[in-house]
Structures are given as C-alpha cells and as structure tokens.
Amino acid sequence: MKIDLHIHSDISSCGHQSLDEIIAAAAKRNIDGVCITDHDTMEALNQVKEGLQGNGIYLFVGMEYTTTEGDFLIFGDFEEIPLNMPARDLVVYVEDNGGALVAAHPFRKKRSVAEYLILDAHVKIVESVNGRNSDFENQFFHFWAQHRNLAFSGGSDAHTSDEIGKVVTEFSNQITSREELIKELKAGNCQPLYSKDGTYYEIGYISGSWSWRPR
C-alpha cells in the first residue's frame, strides 16, 4: 500500500492546494492514500473526514511540528498538542500519548532535524526520502544511516498538486485508519519509494554507490 505521508494544504502558509484538490490529484497517481501534514495544526480534521474517500483514496491527518531543532511529522490524537516544545520533549510527548513521530527531511540545509536527536533521543523513524530534498541530501542520509537501527519513510512534501505522489511510503499491510498507520510506522513495516515517469524506485547500494532501482 502506497501512501504519501507528507502533504501541505492551503491551511499551511506554504501550501497552494485545497483539501479537495489534494484528494482529486491523488486519485490520478499510482497511490492508495495521502496524509495531510500542515504546519503545527490538524485543522484539516474540521474540513474533511478521515478514511476512504469517494474516489477510492484513503485520507489521514497528521501534523508537521516545528521545533528549533528541526521539524517532525507526528501522527496521533494531537489536535490540542502544546506548540513550541523542545524536540526532546516532543519525542517523549508523542510516545507517551500513543503516537508515531518521524524526523522530517534530514540533512536538508534548512529545517533539518539535528543529527544528535536521531542518535540519542529515541527517534526511530526518519523520512529518508523527501520530495523537496536534493538527490544528494536523500542519498547522503542513506549513507549515514546504513548501519543504524532506523525505520525509513518517504513523502513528497507537496505544496502543489503536481508534486503529490512523487515520493511515497510503501507499507507491508493494508492501512484503513489513523491507528493502523501509527501501528505500521512504529513496527517499521514501511519503506520509501520515489516516482519517475510512472515507475516507482527504491534506493539501494549498488556497485559501491547509492542509486535508485525499479520496484
């Protein structure tokens, strides 16, 4: 099952697409679901119902939470979460409240999660492929992380409809609810895929270098 886990609607100041436009665009891609992750809000829940949409796309709502040490995608019942927490406090808060937390766009020049947080703050899931990162940034993270015990996800970080589905997370099991999404992320039953010309690719270490290989 392929889900784009990182999408911004026009609820975010950076987003240029309505929720209806996101749902419609997703149906034109080779994916099964999308997750709305607006900055520091789950306001989308007041405008759309989670779950299976009329066009066959599953929709879930999370949040991209801002800290001074980088951004995190969080999934759970966090409509009333306090904002501006330090990153370490956020990690504990999400875990204590039964959610899942993903370190967003690592090694990006701006808004990257601090490296030490991944190493020693119990961050277990990392967005290892981000649609707005450069190929170098995505591949460098995989080189850095190859011997570390981490789960990897992927997301387009879409701000416009044509970006949706560029990067997705492929899950081993069917996901029909936010609870199932959290369970599968925390179990590590996921991997990032990158789309080009209608084909999805996974990142792998081939002939001494990181490259993309067709699924």
N, C-alpha and C positions, 0 to 999 in steps of 0.2 A: 504494500500500500504506500503510495507516494503522497506526501503532504508538504506543502510549502509552509514552513514554520515561522517565517519572519516577513510580515507584510504590514505596511503602514497605510491606513486610510486617511481621508482628509480630516479626520479628527486630530491627527498629528499635524503640527505646523509644516512638516516636510512632505506630507502626503498630498497627492494630486488625483485621488481616485475615491469615489464614494464606495460604500459597502456594497451597494447593488452592482456597481461596475466591477468590483473585485470578484463577486460571485459569478457574474456573467463571463468575465475573462477566463476564470479558472476552468470553466466548462469547455473552453476551446483548447486547453492544454492537455497533455497526456498525464494528468494527475487526478488524485482522488479527493484531495481536501486542501484547505487553506487555514491558516491561523492568523488572526488579526492581532498584531502586537504593537499597538500605538504607544507613544512615549508617555509613561507614568500615568496611564489611565486604562480602565476597562470600560469606558463609556460605550463602546460598541454593543455591549450587552443590553443597553437601553434602546437599541435601534434594530437589532436583529436577533433571531432565536438561534442558539447553537444547535448543531446536529445536521441531519441530512436536509439539504435544500431541494427545492422543486426540480432543479436541473441535475440532480444526482451528485452534487458536490457536498462533502462534509465541511462544515464551518465550525471552528473553535475560536475562543477568545483568550488571549494571554496578555502580556504586557512587556514592553521593553523598559526596564527600570534603570534610571540614571544614578550613578554614584560618581564620586570624584576619582574613583579608581577603575573606571570603565563601566560599560553597560552590560546588563544581564537580561536575558529572556526568562520570564517566570510564568509558570502555569499552575493554576490552582484557584482557590476562592480568595482572591486578593483585591476585590473591589474596594475595600476600605483599608488597604495596607498603608501604613505611615510612609511618607516620602522622605527623601534626603537621608536615609540611613547610611552609615558607613558600609562598605562592601562586606566586611566580615559579619556584621550584624545582620545584613540581608541574607547571607548564606544560611545562618542559623535560623532566622525567622521563617524562611521558606521551608526548611527541613522540619522544623517544629510544627508547622501548620500543614504538613502533608503534601506539599507541592513539589514541583520539579524546577530546577534552576539550570540555565545554560549560559556559559560565558560567551558573550557575543563578539563577533568579528575580531579574533585575536590577531595581534601583530599588525593591526592597521595603524597608520600614522596618527590618526585621531580617534578618540573614544575607545581605544583598545583596553581590554581587561589587563590589569597589571599581572605580569608573569608570576610573581610570587604567590598571588591568590590561587592560581591554578595548582601550584606546587604544594602549598601548605595550608590552604583554607577550606579543604574538603570540597572543592569544586570538582565534580566528577564527569560533567558533560560539557563539551565545548563545541561551539559552532565552527567546525574546522573548515567548512567551505561556505563563504558568504558571497552572494552575487555582486556585491559592490566592492569587495576586496579585489586587488590585482591577483593575477595568477601567481606572481612571486609571493605575495603575502599568504595566499592559501597553501601553496606548496611548502613554503618555509615553515609554517606551523606544523605540517605533517612531518617534516624532517625533524623538528624539535621534539615532537610528541611520540615518535615511533616506538620508544621503549618505555612509555609511561602508561599507567593503567587508567585510561580515559575512554569514555564513550564519545562518539562523534555524531553531530547532527549537521544539517545544512539548511540554508534558507536564502531566498532571493534578496531579502531586504528591500522588497519592491516599494517604490514611491509612485510608480506609474503602472498602468495595466499591462503594458507590453513587457514588463520585467517579471511578471508572475510566472512561476514555474521554471525560471532559469536555473535555480538551484532548489532541490527538494531534499527531504529526508525520507528514505525508504524504510518502512517498518516491516518486521517479520510477520506480525499478526495484524488482523483487522482491528481498526480503531473506529468506534462509533460514538464515543463520549469523551469529555474532558478527563474523566477519571481514568479511562483506558489509555489516553495519551500520556498522562503522568506515569502510569504504571510501566508502560513500554519504554519511555525515556529513561526512567530510573533503573530499569533492568538492562539497559544498553542494547536493546533489540532494534538497532537503527544504524543507518549509515547514510552519508551524504552522496547525492548524485548531481551531476552537472549536465544541463541540456544544451545541445548544439545541433541545429538543423534537424530537430525532431528525434534525435537519438540521445539517450542518457548514458553518461560515462561515470565511472568511479575512479578515484585517484589511487594509484598504486606505484610501487617501487619497481621499475623495470630497467634492466641494463645499467644499473648504477645511478639512476636518476628518477625523480618523481615525474610521472606523466599520467595522462588520462587514458583509460581503456574502456571500450564499449561494454555495456552490461549485456 
